[in-house]
Amino acid sequence: MSDYLIFSMGKYEARLPTDRSYVRNHMWFQKTEEVYRVGLSAYAVRLLQDVYFLNWNIEPGTVVRIKQQIGEIESSKALSDIYTPADGALLRFNEELLKDPTPINVDSYGEGWLFEFAPTNIDLMPPEDYVKYLDGTWTETQRHIKGQIND
């Protein structure tokens, strides 16, 4: 594994490998041959806490649009929808996670990858920019976590 950048989440740290790119919905992208392998950043995993269920509601090979709902992830915190980070083709899911999603919790940058994706366009951030993005949204995120915002 490569070097890391650290984002401090109060008393916790989100380690962000510098050998991949990130997007605003807290997924990482790592180029593998002609496609990207995609997973959840340590920041997202920390906010979810203890993922124990994952389900996809599209088939591999599906052409998707940005922000299209493609699945659900359930954790000790919440049931959350998973949305595509860009237009493109979702080529393959990590089928092992359907049997046991534990790798998302313990190895999100390795065995816990979610899917392989061929984007037609995507706004990727280098790790340094992702840390700046997290820093700029952390105060708001903490308010949401603590339930201080009434929607």
PEDA-V624131 format. One record per residue. N is the residue number from 1. SS is DSSP state (H for helix, E for strand, - for the rest). PHI is phi in whole degrees, -180 to 180 (999 if undefined). Layout:
n: {N	N}
ss: {SS	SS}
phi: {PHI	PHI}
//
This chain:
n: {1	2	3	4	5	6	7	8	9	10	11	12	13	14	15	16	17	18	19	20	21	22	23	24	25	26	27	28	29	30	31	32	33	34	35	36	37	38	39	40	41	42	43	44	45	46	47	48	49	50	51	52	53	54	55	56	57	58	59	60	61	62	63	64	65	66	67	68	69	70	71	72	73	74	75	76	77	78	79	80	81	82	83	84	85	86	87	88	89	90	91	92	93	94	95	96	97	98	99	100	101	102	103	104	105	106	107	108	109	110	111	112	113	114	115	116	117	118	119	120	121	122	123	124	125	126	127	128	129	130	131	132	133	134	135	136	137	138	139	140	141	142	143	144	145	146	147	148	149	150	151}
ss: {-	-	-	E	E	E	E	E	E	-	-	E	E	E	E	E	E	-	-	-	E	E	-	-	-	-	E	E	E	E	E	E	-	-	E	E	E	E	E	E	-	H	H	H	H	H	H	H	-	-	E	E	E	E	E	E	-	-	-	-	-	E	E	E	-	-	-	-	E	E	E	E	E	E	E	-	-	-	E	E	E	E	E	-	-	-	E	E	E	E	E	E	E	-	-	H	H	H	H	-	-	H	H	H	H	H	-	-	-	-	-	-	-	-	E	E	E	E	E	E	E	-	-	-	E	-	H	H	H	H	H	H	H	H	H	H	H	H	H	H	H	H	H	H	H	-	-	-	-	-	-}
phi: {999	-83	-70	-124	-106	-117	-114	-83	-111	69	-86	-109	-118	-103	-89	-123	-59	-90	-94	-148	-110	-135	-129	-63	-90	67	-110	-103	-128	-130	-68	-133	56	-100	-127	-111	-92	-127	-152	-89	-69	-59	-61	-63	-62	-65	-68	-70	60	50	-68	-131	-154	-141	-144	-106	-117	-133	-95	-56	92	-72	-83	-124	-109	-55	66	-79	-74	-121	-178	-136	-132	-115	-137	-66	-89	-170	-98	-125	-79	-110	-117	-71	-84	-168	-72	158	-116	-89	-86	-157	-98	-79	-61	-61	-70	-69	-79	-154	-80	-51	-57	-61	-75	-108	-152	-63	-96	-124	-65	-90	-62	-94	-157	-107	-139	-116	-75	-90	-157	-159	-103	-87	-110	-66	-53	-62	-71	-64	-61	-63	-61	-61	-59	-73	-110	-63	-60	-63	-60	-62	-64	-63	-60	-84	72	-88	-108	-100	-83}
//
